Structure formats: structure tokens, C-alpha cells
Amino acid sequence: MKKRNLFFLMTLLLSIILVISACSEDSGNDTTDDDGETTDSGDDNGVEETGEKKTLVFGRGADSIQLDPSKVTDGESIYVTNQIYDTLVRYEEESTDVKPALATEWEPSDDGTVWTFTLRDDVKFHDGTDFTAEDVVFNFERWATSAEYIYYGYMFGASEDDLGGIIEKVEAIGDYEVQFTLSEPNAPFLQTLAMPPFGIASPTAVEEHGEDYFKNPVGTGPFVFEEWIPDDTITVTKNEDYFGEVAKVDEVVFRVIPDNGARFLELQSGTIDLMMGLNPQDIQIAEGEENLQIIRRPSMNVAYMAFNTDKEGPMSDKLVRQAINLAIDKDELITLYEGIGKAAKNPIPPSLWGYNDDVEDYGYDVEEAKALLAEAGYADGFEITLNTFSNPRPYMPQPKVTAQAIQEMLKAVNINVEIVESDWDTHLSVTENGEHDMAFLGWTGDNGDPDNFMYVLLDKDNAKVGSAGNIAFYKSDEVHDLLKAAQVEMDQDKRTELYLDAQELIHEDAPWFPIAHTTPPLAAKSGVVDYVPHPTGSEPFNLLDIQE
């Protein structure tokens, strides 16, 4: 009996030694890289060793509205489309300086009205069709056919009467050369072309899917669209034939988890890898957990409460708007941001050139607010609605609590606020159509130029019912003239002076109550590496990796 046990133990020990030996040999196996060179694969990533699919699960608070980037302004949509599409030029990894993408080089004319781009000749769309200059022409002509292509209107001054805006024509002057002719110089033109809404779509796919293209996106980007389960997940997979740096993860799954706390619990439990919309109070918890990390996005945003200046009633009176600015204790409001927000006083963040630091904020003065209301004929106050969104945004992590704080503060000046909370899609519809009295919204800069904030958000050109970027419906001829002059002025010092003047006028007219500029935190597993959040609010995920 004892001999049999001894024999069994010796046999088991020999088996274990053989298994360990085999594993050691496997871990040292050589692999061949893309250039045909033999390299040691190492053992730093268990996912690659086992051959398992490497999936990044990204948790967020709301679903995308649609996946045709030219028709949306919400970050939830752009986060996904940034993976699927390429633009002619793209931003550097940590700034809004531009570098080649689908275009390899470009040359403007001396007067800045003609831009010639040389394109890559080795790119295919995800549907297998070749990318050529004619595809660029197709996309820009498509965007200039309807006001539903929102960003085209915002950035190129298009209107229902002039759908092309400042772009007079786009021509293919060779298979891989395209030329833009503008009606006037446009200082931010190159930076604008790098914006995700100007991702180049496959003409074949657009024509094939028609009105359903928004849920069947086809681009040239580092990831290929696979599946969209509304209000649940969107899945994209690695584009193995990508002309740029091929993604290190095999797929990205965007998961909708509306509640911040629930999303953070899922990160802690390991069911998601990366999340946005972190409650400020959870930052310290994440920083204290060894298997988690906090990643902060550089600040290039603004949160604000817009007054509908075009609506009959109190909000059309400048004195009332100034009074509300005085009646809200902004310092107390900022405590709700718990260290990730800085009080705003201008429509552009201080990180942008052209910021007017000489503007003096209204401050907090209830008695002065009452005096202004009395002067405007509202000594006894009034009732008003404040529209807010239910899901957190990078510039406003706790919208409902923020609304309740403002509601309480305005009681001191006899303004009774009814809070109307909606889902994100509904909120955008209400504000773009001007159905609100006051409303929360915010903006994350797209291209690092003041024009992208001030013209988009406060120029009369963009106060269009149905597609308003300017949800205050603020229409100042003086501000308009300054902003249009800044667009065609190619000297940045002169442009700066124009923006400084515009901010003075906007401050006096008070179409907004500016709230905050934030450094939005993201939380991730410690194994997520090489992830660099971009100041514009989203970035392609082909550079990041997951290590076990």
C-alpha cells in the first residue's frame, strides 16, 4: 500500500515537472512581426499568450444618438464615430495641432481661399471599396445639401439660403488630389477639417443604406462597426488593414450604464475596463484602489445655463439675465464639482488663446439682483422653467443636483424655478427648438480655436430653430460682426483682439450664466495603458492597450 502511494506521488511529480517545462518553452516562443523580423513575444500579456480576444469595454451614461457624425453634436455619438472614420487631417495626440491622415500634405493659396490636398493612395473603406479624391468630393457635396448636416452649417457658415456656406466648390483634380475653393479666407479651416464630424464615409454605403446609413456606418478608421443594440451596447472590431497604427485591442464594446454609481461599481467588479461620468466623490476611492486608475482629460470645455433671449417673457430682458447671474452663488455651485471644476466667466475656457481674463464676473449679490429685477418690472419675481438632462456630462457631473441648487438660490429673489429633467436626446431636441426658458448645456471644444466656441454657441447665424447651436437664441449684430471678422483675419494677434472685444459684449448682454470649466476624470482598470484622453473630448482607441 505504501509502495503504491509512493509510486503514485513520484508519477504525479514527474507530470508536474513536464507541464512546467512545456509552459516555460511556450513562454519563450518567437513571433514574427509585420516586417518579417523575428522577435521574442515575452510574457507581459496573458491575453495574447492564450490567443483570447482582447476586448475593451467602455462604460458611459447614455447611448449614441446616431453614427453618422456629420449629423450629430453629442459626445456619446462622436466617441463611437471617432473609431470608425478618418478625416483628411487629424489632431496630434495631446493637442489640436494637425498632422496628416487621409491627406498626406496640403497647400493653401497666398490669399487663403484655395486649398489643395494630396491624398493617400493605399486606403480602403471597410466595405472594401477604394478611397479616392472623388469620395472627398462626394462627402462635402452631401454635407452641403441639407441643414441636417449640423456641423457643416456651424463651421462653414451654411444656411438654408446658402447650403454651401464659404465652400464654393470641392474638386477632384486627380485620383488622389482634391481642391477646395472658399469664398473668403477662413482662419480655422485646417483645424476644422480634423473635427470628427468631417469623417469621410463610403459613398457606396451611403447610397446602399439611404436613410438608414446612420446605423450602418462605413469609414476607413481603425475600427469597423459590427453591432448596435439600442440603449445597451455598440460593438466595433479592429480594422486589420488600417493604414495607420493597427489597434492593439480586438474589439471595443460601448456599454450604456446610466447611473454614475452603478457604472463605477461595474468598474470595481471588473465587468468594464474604462468609464466616463465619474461622480466626483468616487475619484478618491478609485485613487485608493490598487487595480484602478484615474485619468484626467485636459480642460477645453464650458458648462453653462442658457437663457432663451428670443422667448417672450423675463428672459428677453437683459436686466433679468444680469440679475440671475448676480443671484447665484457660483462659488457654492462649484463645490458640487468636488475639485474637478473651475468657475467660468466667459464662453471660452482659459486654456484657449483669445481668452479675456479682464472680464470681471458678476459675483454674488442678492440685493443688487433684487434691484435689477425691480427695475425690469419684476419686483415680485416670476415663475420659470429650467430644463436639464438626466445623464452626467463631462462638463456637468451632477446636473440634477446643480439644478436643485440653482432653484434654491433663486428663491431668494422671488424667482420660482420648475425643473424639467429629460433624457439626453429629448433635452437636445427641446433646446435646439427653443422650447425652454432656461436650460443647461455645455460644449467641449472641437478644434482648439475660439471660433468653435463663440461662433457656434453665440452667433446669430447659429440661432436657428431646429438645429440651434446657440440655444440662447442670442442675436447681437455687434458680436456677429466681430466673430465674422475674426474668421477671415489670418493674423492671430488681430483675431485675439476681436475675440476679447466680443467677450466684453457677451458679458454685458448676459445670454448665459457661465458655470464651469472642468478637467473631466475617467476611471480605468490599472491594466489599461497608453490611453491619452484628447482635449476635444474623444479620441480613437487604436493606441491604447490592455495588459493583464
C-alpha positions as CSV (number, residue, x, y, z in Angstrom):
1,M,0.0,0.0,0.0
2,K,2.8,2.4,0.9
3,K,4.8,1.5,-2.2
4,R,1.8,2.1,-4.4
5,N,1.3,5.6,-2.8
6,L,5.0,6.4,-3.3
7,F,4.8,5.3,-6.9
8,F,1.7,7.5,-7.4
9,L,3.4,10.5,-5.8
10,M,6.6,10.1,-8.0
11,T,4.4,9.8,-11.1
12,L,2.5,12.9,-10.2
13,L,5.7,14.8,-9.5
14,L,7.1,13.8,-12.9
15,S,3.9,15.0,-14.7
16,I,4.1,18.4,-12.9
17,I,7.7,18.8,-14.0
18,L,6.9,18.0,-17.6
19,V,4.0,20.6,-17.6
20,I,6.2,23.3,-16.1
21,S,8.9,22.6,-18.7
22,A,6.4,22.8,-21.6
23,C,5.0,26.1,-20.2
24,S,8.5,27.5,-20.0
25,E,9.2,26.6,-23.6
26,D,5.9,28.1,-24.8
27,S,6.5,31.4,-23.0
28,G,9.8,31.8,-24.9
29,N,8.4,31.2,-28.3
30,D,9.4,33.6,-31.0
31,T,6.9,35.5,-33.2
32,T,7.2,37.3,-36.5
33,D,6.3,41.0,-36.6
34,D,4.8,42.9,-39.5
35,D,8.3,43.5,-41.1
36,G,9.1,39.8,-41.1
37,E,11.6,40.2,-38.2
38,T,11.7,37.5,-35.5
39,T,11.0,38.9,-32.0
40,D,10.5,37.5,-28.6
41,S,6.8,37.7,-27.7
42,G,7.6,37.8,-23.9
43,D,5.0,37.1,-21.3
44,D,3.7,40.5,-20.4
45,N,0.2,40.0,-21.7
46,G,-1.8,36.9,-20.8
47,V,-4.5,37.7,-23.4
48,E,-2.1,37.4,-26.3
49,E,-0.4,34.3,-25.0
50,T,-3.7,32.4,-24.7
51,G,-5.0,33.7,-28.0
52,E,-8.1,35.1,-26.4
53,K,-9.9,38.1,-27.9
54,K,-8.8,41.3,-26.3
55,T,-11.9,43.4,-25.6
56,L,-12.1,46.9,-24.2
57,V,-15.5,47.5,-22.5
58,F,-16.2,51.3,-22.2
59,G,-18.9,52.4,-19.8
60,R,-20.9,55.5,-20.5
61,G,-24.0,57.2,-19.3
62,A,-26.1,57.4,-22.5
63,D,-26.4,55.8,-25.9
64,S,-25.3,57.4,-29.1
65,I,-28.0,59.4,-31.0
66,Q,-26.7,58.2,-34.4
67,L,-23.5,57.1,-36.1
68,D,-23.4,59.5,-39.0
69,P,-21.0,62.0,-37.4
70,S,-22.0,64.8,-39.8
71,K,-25.5,64.9,-38.2
72,V,-24.7,65.0,-34.5
73,T,-23.2,67.2,-31.9
74,D,-23.3,64.9,-28.9
75,G,-20.2,63.4,-27.4
76,E,-21.8,60.0,-27.0
77,S,-22.1,59.6,-30.7
78,I,-18.7,61.1,-31.5
79,Y,-17.0,58.8,-29.1
80,V,-18.0,55.9,-31.4
81,T,-17.7,57.5,-34.8
82,N,-14.1,58.6,-33.9
83,Q,-13.3,54.9,-34.0
84,I,-14.9,54.3,-37.4
85,Y,-14.0,57.3,-39.5
86,D,-10.9,59.1,-40.6
87,T,-10.7,62.8,-41.6
88,L,-8.4,64.5,-44.1
89,V,-6.1,65.6,-41.3
90,R,-6.2,64.7,-37.6
91,Y,-5.1,66.2,-34.3
92,E,-1.8,65.4,-32.6
93,E,-2.3,63.0,-29.7
94,E,-2.2,65.7,-27.0
95,S,-3.1,69.0,-28.8
96,T,-5.1,70.5,-31.6
97,D,-2.1,70.9,-33.9
98,V,-2.9,69.0,-37.1
99,K,-1.0,66.2,-38.8
100,P,-1.6,64.0,-41.9
101,A,-4.4,61.4,-42.0
102,L,-6.2,60.7,-45.3
103,A,-4.3,63.6,-46.7
104,T,-0.5,63.5,-46.7
105,E,0.1,67.1,-47.5
106,W,-1.7,70.4,-48.2
107,E,-1.0,73.8,-49.6
108,P,-3.1,77.0,-49.3
109,S,-3.0,79.8,-51.9
110,D,-1.5,83.1,-50.9
111,D,-4.9,84.6,-50.2
112,G,-6.1,81.6,-48.2
113,T,-9.1,80.9,-50.5
114,V,-7.8,77.8,-52.3
115,W,-6.6,74.7,-50.5
116,T,-5.0,71.7,-52.4
117,F,-4.7,68.3,-50.6
118,T,-2.7,65.3,-51.7
119,L,-4.3,62.1,-50.5
120,R,-3.1,58.6,-49.6
121,D,-3.4,56.1,-52.4
122,D,-3.4,53.0,-50.2
123,V,-6.7,53.3,-48.3
124,K,-9.8,51.2,-48.5
125,F,-13.2,51.7,-46.8
126,H,-14.4,49.0,-44.5
127,D,-16.7,47.7,-47.3
128,G,-13.6,47.0,-49.5
129,T,-14.0,50.0,-51.9
130,D,-11.0,52.2,-52.7
131,F,-10.7,55.7,-51.2
132,T,-10.1,58.4,-53.8
133,A,-10.5,62.1,-54.3
134,E,-14.0,61.6,-55.7
135,D,-15.0,60.3,-52.3
136,V,-14.0,63.5,-50.6
137,V,-16.0,65.5,-53.2
138,F,-19.0,63.2,-52.6
139,N,-18.9,63.8,-48.8
140,F,-18.6,67.5,-48.9
141,E,-21.3,67.8,-51.6
142,R,-23.5,65.6,-49.5
143,W,-23.0,67.8,-46.4
144,A,-23.9,70.9,-48.5
145,T,-27.3,69.6,-49.5
146,S,-29.2,70.0,-46.3
147,A,-29.3,71.8,-43.0
148,E,-29.5,68.4,-41.2
149,Y,-25.7,68.3,-41.5
150,I,-25.4,70.4,-38.4
151,Y,-21.6,70.8,-38.1
152,Y,-21.2,71.8,-41.7
153,G,-23.5,74.7,-41.1
154,Y,-21.8,75.6,-37.8
155,M,-18.3,75.6,-39.1
156,F,-18.7,76.8,-42.7
157,G,-21.5,79.4,-42.3
158,A,-24.1,77.4,-44.3
159,S,-27.7,78.4,-44.1
160,E,-31.0,77.3,-45.8
161,D,-30.4,80.1,-48.4
162,D,-26.7,79.1,-48.9
163,L,-26.2,75.4,-48.1
164,G,-22.5,75.5,-49.3
165,G,-21.5,78.4,-47.0
166,I,-18.0,79.6,-47.5
167,I,-17.0,76.5,-49.6
168,E,-17.8,77.4,-53.2
169,K,-16.6,74.1,-54.7
170,V,-14.7,70.9,-54.0
171,E,-13.0,69.3,-57.0
172,A,-11.0,66.1,-57.7
173,I,-8.1,67.4,-59.7
174,G,-6.5,63.9,-59.8
175,D,-7.3,60.5,-58.5
176,Y,-5.6,61.4,-55.2
177,E,-5.7,65.2,-55.2
178,V,-8.6,67.4,-54.1
179,Q,-9.0,71.1,-54.2
180,F,-11.2,73.4,-52.0
181,T,-12.2,76.8,-53.2
182,L,-13.5,79.2,-50.5
183,S,-15.4,82.4,-51.0
184,E,-13.3,84.0,-48.3
185,P,-10.3,83.1,-46.2
186,N,-11.1,81.1,-43.1
187,A,-8.5,81.1,-40.4
188,P,-9.6,77.8,-38.6
189,F,-10.2,75.9,-41.9
190,L,-7.4,73.3,-41.5
191,Q,-8.2,72.7,-37.8
192,T,-11.9,72.3,-38.7
193,L,-11.2,69.6,-41.2
194,A,-9.7,67.5,-38.4
195,M,-13.0,67.5,-36.5
196,P,-14.7,64.1,-36.2
197,P,-17.9,65.3,-37.9
198,F,-16.0,65.6,-41.1
199,G,-15.1,61.9,-41.2
200,I,-15.2,60.6,-44.7
201,A,-17.9,58.0,-45.3
202,S,-18.1,55.3,-48.1
203,P,-20.2,56.7,-50.9
204,T,-21.2,53.1,-51.7
205,A,-22.5,52.5,-48.2
206,V,-24.3,55.9,-48.1
207,E,-26.1,55.1,-51.3
208,E,-26.9,51.5,-50.3
209,H,-28.4,52.3,-46.9
210,G,-30.0,55.6,-47.7
211,E,-31.9,56.9,-44.7
212,D,-30.6,54.0,-42.5
213,Y,-27.0,54.9,-43.1
214,F,-26.8,56.5,-39.6
215,K,-27.0,52.9,-38.1
216,N,-24.8,51.3,-40.7
217,P,-21.6,53.4,-40.7
218,V,-18.7,52.7,-43.0
219,G,-15.5,54.6,-42.9
220,T,-11.7,54.0,-43.2
221,G,-10.9,54.2,-39.5
222,P,-9.1,51.9,-37.1
223,F,-12.3,50.1,-36.1
224,V,-15.1,48.5,-38.1
225,F,-18.7,48.8,-37.0
226,E,-20.3,45.5,-36.0
227,E,-23.4,45.8,-34.0
228,W,-25.7,48.3,-32.2
229,I,-28.2,47.2,-29.6
230,P,-30.1,50.4,-28.7
231,D,-29.7,51.7,-25.1
232,D,-27.3,48.7,-24.5
233,T,-24.2,48.3,-26.5
234,I,-22.3,49.3,-29.6
235,T,-19.5,47.0,-30.8
236,V,-16.6,47.8,-33.1
237,T,-13.8,45.5,-34.2
238,K,-10.2,46.0,-35.2
239,N,-9.5,47.0,-38.8
240,E,-6.6,44.7,-39.6
241,D,-5.9,46.6,-42.8
242,Y,-5.8,50.0,-41.3
243,F,-3.3,52.3,-43.0
244,G,-2.3,53.8,-39.6
245,E,-1.3,52.1,-36.4
246,V,-3.4,49.0,-36.2
247,A,-5.4,48.7,-32.9
248,K,-3.9,46.6,-30.1
249,V,-7.3,45.6,-28.8
250,D,-9.5,43.3,-31.0
251,E,-12.8,45.0,-30.2
252,V,-14.4,47.8,-28.3
253,V,-17.8,47.5,-26.7
254,F,-19.5,50.7,-25.7
255,R,-21.9,49.9,-22.8
256,V,-24.7,52.2,-21.6
257,I,-24.9,52.3,-17.8
258,P,-27.0,55.4,-17.0
259,D,-26.1,55.8,-13.3
260,N,-22.7,57.0,-12.4
261,G,-22.5,55.0,-9.2
262,A,-23.6,51.8,-10.9
263,R,-21.1,52.3,-13.6
264,F,-18.3,52.7,-11.0
265,L,-19.4,49.5,-9.2
266,E,-19.1,47.7,-12.5
267,L,-15.6,49.0,-13.0
268,Q,-14.7,47.9,-9.4
269,S,-16.1,44.4,-10.1
270,G,-14.2,44.2,-13.4
271,T,-17.1,44.0,-15.9
272,I,-16.0,47.2,-17.7
273,D,-12.4,48.4,-18.3
274,L,-12.8,52.2,-18.7
275,M,-15.6,54.7,-17.9
276,M,-16.5,58.3,-18.1
277,G,-19.1,60.2,-16.0
278,L,-17.4,59.5,-12.6
279,N,-19.0,61.0,-9.5
280,P,-16.5,63.5,-8.0
281,Q,-16.8,61.7,-4.7
282,D,-15.7,58.4,-6.2
283,I,-12.4,59.8,-7.5
284,Q,-10.6,59.4,-4.2
285,I,-12.0,55.9,-3.9
286,A,-10.6,54.9,-7.3
287,E,-7.2,56.5,-6.5
288,G,-7.0,54.4,-3.4
289,E,-7.6,51.1,-5.2
290,E,-4.5,49.3,-6.5
291,N,-6.3,47.8,-9.5
292,L,-7.8,51.2,-10.6
293,Q,-6.5,54.5,-12.0
294,I,-7.8,58.0,-12.6
295,I,-7.1,59.6,-16.0
296,R,-7.8,63.3,-16.4
297,R,-8.8,64.8,-19.7
298,P,-7.2,68.3,-20.4
299,S,-9.8,71.1,-19.9
300,M,-11.2,72.6,-23.1
301,N,-14.9,72.9,-22.2
302,V,-17.6,75.1,-20.7
303,A,-20.8,74.3,-18.8
304,Y,-23.5,77.0,-18.8
305,M,-27.1,77.8,-18.2
306,A,-28.6,79.5,-21.3
307,F,-31.4,82.0,-21.2
308,N,-33.8,81.9,-24.1
309,T,-33.5,85.5,-25.1
310,D,-35.8,85.1,-28.1
311,K,-38.8,83.9,-26.0
312,E,-41.4,86.4,-24.9
313,G,-41.1,86.9,-21.1
314,P,-38.4,87.7,-18.5
315,M,-35.5,86.0,-20.3
316,S,-35.8,88.6,-23.2
317,D,-34.8,91.4,-20.7
318,K,-31.0,91.9,-20.2
319,L,-31.6,93.2,-16.7
320,V,-33.3,90.0,-15.7
321,R,-30.5,87.9,-17.1
322,Q,-27.9,90.0,-15.2
323,A,-30.0,89.7,-12.0
324,I,-29.9,85.9,-12.3
325,N,-26.2,86.0,-12.7
326,L,-25.9,88.0,-9.5
327,A,-28.4,85.8,-7.6
328,I,-26.5,82.6,-8.0
329,D,-23.6,81.9,-5.6
330,K,-21.2,80.4,-8.2
331,D,-18.6,79.6,-5.5
332,E,-21.1,77.4,-3.7
333,L,-22.2,75.8,-7.0
334,I,-18.6,74.9,-7.9
335,T,-18.4,72.8,-4.7
336,L,-20.7,70.3,-6.4
337,Y,-17.8,69.6,-8.8
338,E,-15.6,68.5,-5.9
339,G,-12.3,69.6,-7.3
340,I,-12.7,68.9,-11.0
341,G,-14.3,72.3,-11.9
342,K,-13.2,75.9,-12.1
343,A,-15.7,78.8,-12.1
344,A,-16.4,80.1,-15.6
345,K,-17.0,83.8,-16.6
346,N,-16.5,83.6,-20.4
347,P,-17.9,81.4,-23.1
348,I,-14.4,80.1,-23.9
349,P,-12.1,78.3,-21.4
350,P,-8.9,79.9,-20.2
351,S,-6.8,77.2,-21.9
352,L,-7.6,78.8,-25.3
353,W,-5.8,81.7,-26.8
354,G,-8.1,84.8,-27.0
355,Y,-9.5,84.3,-23.5
356,N,-10.4,87.7,-21.9
357,D,-9.2,87.5,-18.3
358,D,-10.0,91.2,-17.8
359,V,-13.7,90.4,-17.8
360,E,-15.0,90.7,-14.2
361,D,-17.5,88.1,-13.2
362,Y,-20.9,89.3,-11.8
363,G,-20.2,87.9,-8.4
364,Y,-22.9,87.1,-5.8
365,D,-25.1,90.0,-4.7
366,V,-28.7,89.2,-3.8
367,E,-29.7,92.8,-3.1
368,E,-28.3,94.1,-6.4
369,A,-30.2,91.2,-8.1
370,K,-33.4,92.3,-6.5
371,A,-32.8,95.9,-7.5
372,L,-32.3,94.9,-11.2
373,L,-35.4,92.8,-11.1
374,A,-37.4,95.7,-9.7
375,E,-36.0,98.0,-12.5
376,A,-37.1,95.4,-15.1
377,G,-40.6,95.3,-13.6
378,Y,-40.3,92.0,-11.7
379,A,-40.0,93.1,-8.1
380,D,-42.4,90.4,-7.1
381,G,-40.4,87.8,-9.1
382,F,-41.9,85.3,-11.6
383,E,-42.1,81.6,-12.4
384,I,-39.8,80.0,-14.9
385,T,-38.6,76.5,-16.1
386,L,-35.1,75.2,-16.1
387,N,-34.5,72.2,-18.5
388,T,-31.8,69.8,-17.5
389,F,-30.6,66.4,-18.7
390,S,-30.7,63.2,-16.6
391,N,-27.3,61.7,-17.5
392,P,-24.0,63.2,-16.4
393,R,-21.8,65.1,-18.9
394,P,-18.0,65.7,-18.8
395,Y,-18.7,69.4,-18.0
396,M,-21.5,68.7,-15.5
397,P,-21.2,65.5,-13.5
398,Q,-24.3,66.1,-11.3
399,P,-26.9,68.0,-13.4
400,K,-29.9,67.3,-11.2
401,V,-28.2,68.4,-8.0
402,T,-26.8,71.5,-9.8
403,A,-30.3,72.4,-11.0
404,Q,-31.7,72.0,-7.5
405,A,-29.0,74.2,-6.0
406,I,-29.9,77.0,-8.5
407,Q,-33.6,76.5,-7.9
408,E,-33.0,77.1,-4.2
409,M,-30.8,80.1,-4.7
410,L,-33.2,81.9,-7.0
411,K,-36.0,81.6,-4.3
412,A,-34.1,84.4,-2.5
413,V,-35.0,86.8,-5.3
414,N,-38.6,85.5,-5.7
415,I,-37.9,83.5,-8.9
416,N,-39.7,80.2,-8.6
417,V,-38.0,77.6,-10.8
418,E,-39.6,74.4,-12.1
419,I,-37.0,71.8,-13.0
420,V,-37.8,69.8,-16.2
421,E,-35.5,66.7,-16.4
422,S,-35.2,64.8,-19.7
423,D,-33.1,62.1,-21.3
424,W,-30.2,63.5,-23.4
425,D,-31.9,63.1,-26.8
426,T,-35.1,64.8,-25.7
427,H,-33.1,67.6,-24.0
428,L,-31.2,68.3,-27.2
429,S,-34.4,68.4,-29.2
430,V,-36.1,70.8,-26.7
431,T,-33.2,73.2,-26.6
432,E,-32.4,73.2,-30.4
433,N,-36.1,74.0,-31.0
434,G,-36.1,76.8,-28.4
435,E,-38.8,75.3,-26.3
436,H,-37.1,76.2,-23.0
437,D,-36.9,79.3,-20.7
438,M,-33.6,78.4,-19.2
439,A,-31.5,75.3,-20.0
440,F,-28.3,73.6,-19.0
441,L,-25.8,72.7,-21.7
442,G,-22.1,72.6,-22.3
443,W,-19.5,72.4,-25.0
444,T,-16.2,70.6,-25.4
445,G,-14.0,72.4,-28.0
446,D,-13.6,70.6,-31.3
447,N,-10.6,72.3,-32.9
448,G,-8.8,74.5,-30.3
449,D,-10.0,77.7,-31.9
450,P,-12.1,80.3,-30.1
451,D,-14.4,80.4,-33.2
452,N,-15.5,76.9,-32.4
453,F,-17.0,78.2,-29.1
454,M,-18.1,81.7,-29.8
455,Y,-19.4,81.5,-33.4
456,V,-21.1,78.1,-32.8
457,L,-22.6,78.9,-29.5
458,L,-23.4,82.6,-29.6
459,D,-23.5,83.9,-33.1
460,K,-26.9,84.8,-34.6
461,D,-26.1,82.6,-37.6
462,N,-26.5,79.5,-35.4
463,A,-29.7,80.6,-33.6
464,K,-31.8,78.5,-35.9
465,V,-34.9,76.8,-34.6
466,G,-34.5,73.1,-35.1
467,S,-30.7,73.0,-35.2
468,A,-29.6,75.7,-32.8
469,G,-26.0,75.6,-31.5
470,N,-26.8,79.0,-30.0
471,I,-29.6,77.8,-27.6
472,A,-29.7,81.2,-26.0
473,F,-31.0,82.4,-29.4
474,Y,-28.8,85.5,-28.8
475,K,-28.7,87.8,-31.8
476,S,-26.2,90.6,-31.5
477,D,-25.2,92.4,-34.7
478,E,-22.1,93.8,-32.9
479,V,-20.9,90.3,-31.8
480,H,-21.7,88.9,-35.2
481,D,-19.5,91.4,-37.0
482,L,-16.6,90.8,-34.6
483,L,-16.9,87.0,-35.0
484,K,-17.2,87.1,-38.8
485,A,-14.2,89.5,-39.0
486,A,-12.2,87.0,-36.8
487,Q,-12.9,84.2,-39.2
488,V,-11.4,85.9,-42.2
489,E,-8.5,87.5,-40.4
490,M,-5.4,85.4,-40.7
491,D,-3.2,87.3,-38.2
492,Q,-3.8,85.6,-34.8
493,D,-2.9,88.7,-32.8
494,K,-5.6,90.7,-34.6
495,R,-8.0,87.8,-34.2
496,T,-7.3,87.8,-30.5
497,E,-8.3,91.5,-30.2
498,L,-11.6,90.7,-31.9
499,Y,-12.4,87.9,-29.5
500,L,-11.5,90.0,-26.5
501,D,-14.0,92.6,-27.6
502,A,-16.7,90.1,-28.3
503,Q,-16.4,88.6,-24.8
504,E,-16.9,92.0,-23.3
505,L,-20.2,92.5,-25.2
506,I,-21.4,89.0,-24.4
507,H,-20.7,89.5,-20.7
508,E,-22.7,92.7,-20.7
509,D,-25.7,91.1,-22.6
510,A,-25.6,88.0,-20.3
511,P,-27.2,85.5,-22.6
512,W,-25.7,82.8,-20.3
513,F,-24.9,82.1,-16.7
514,P,-21.5,80.5,-17.3
515,I,-20.9,77.8,-14.7
516,A,-17.7,75.9,-15.0
517,H,-14.7,74.6,-17.0
518,T,-13.8,71.0,-15.9
519,T,-10.9,68.6,-16.0
520,P,-13.2,65.6,-16.7
521,P,-11.9,62.4,-14.9
522,L,-12.1,59.0,-16.4
523,A,-11.6,55.8,-14.4
524,A,-10.0,52.7,-15.7
525,K,-8.5,49.4,-14.7
526,S,-4.8,49.7,-13.9
527,G,-4.2,47.3,-16.9
528,V,-5.4,49.9,-19.4
529,V,-2.2,51.5,-20.7
530,D,-1.2,54.1,-23.3
531,Y,-4.5,55.8,-23.1
532,V,-4.2,59.6,-23.7
533,P,-7.5,61.5,-23.5
534,H,-7.7,64.3,-26.0
535,P,-8.7,67.9,-25.1
536,T,-11.5,67.7,-27.7
537,G,-13.4,65.2,-25.7
538,S,-12.8,61.9,-27.6
539,E,-10.1,60.0,-29.4
540,P,-9.5,56.9,-31.4
541,F,-8.7,53.9,-29.3
542,N,-6.2,52.2,-31.6
543,L,-3.2,53.4,-29.5
544,L,-4.3,52.1,-26.1
545,D,-3.7,48.5,-24.8
546,I,-4.9,46.2,-22.1
547,Q,-2.4,44.3,-20.0
548,E,-3.2,41.6,-17.5
